[in-house]
Amino acid sequence: MVNQAQQAKKPNFINKSAAYFSDVRSEMGKVTWPTREDLKSHTTVVLMFLALLAVVVGTLDQIFQRFVLLLYSLT
C-alpha cells in the first residue's frame, strides 16, 4: 500500500511532459509578437549587417593572404 501511494505522488515522465507543454502553451499566449512591418525592418537590418560583415571578413582574408604570399616570396 505504501509503495503505491509513493508511486502515485511521484511524477512520472508523462505527467512531467504534460505539465511542461501546458506551461509552454500558457506562456506562448503571453508573448507579444512583432508586427509584419517590424519583422521586415529587423530582418533587413540583420541581412545588411551580415552582408557588411562578409565584405569585411573577405577583405581581411585577402589582406592576410597577400601578406602570407609576400612572406613566402621573400624566403
Number of C-alpha atoms within 10 A of each C-alpha: 5 7 7 9 9 10 10 10 8 10 11 10 9 9 10 11 12 11 12 11 11 11 11 11 11 10 10 10 9 8 8 7 10 10 8 9 9 11 12 11 11 13 12 12 12 11 12 12 12 12 12 12 12 12 12 12 12 12 12 12 12 12 12 12 12 12 12 11 11 11 10 9 8 6 5
